[in-house]
Amino acid sequence: MFIVVEHTITDPEAFFGLASKVVEKTPSGIKPLQFFPSISNDRAVCLWEANSVEALMGFLGPLTAQSSLDTYYTVDSTKAMGLPALGSAAASA
């Protein structure tokens, strides 16, 4: 499934320093797809592929807890536009 995470960034330096950690530590069954930071560096939106919101929160939450307030939601793919093809991230868990 596709999951969006909206980040309200409270510590831009720490938040944007997480990128390599997130990529290196992403577990099987979770795949980062797209990242859209604001020019002002106070907000960002990410698109992920994962088995569940809970699985993504369990991975990402501890990493971003000190640098952003996050909102997670499952994408309604029947109404969404421009989604990538559903890959194998969910199938590999």
Secondary structure, DSSP 8 states (H G I E B T S, - for coil): -EEEEEEEES-HHHHHTTHHHHHHH--TTEEEEEEEE-TTSSEEEEEEEES-HHHHHHHHHHHHTTTEEEEEEE--TTT-SS-----STTTT-
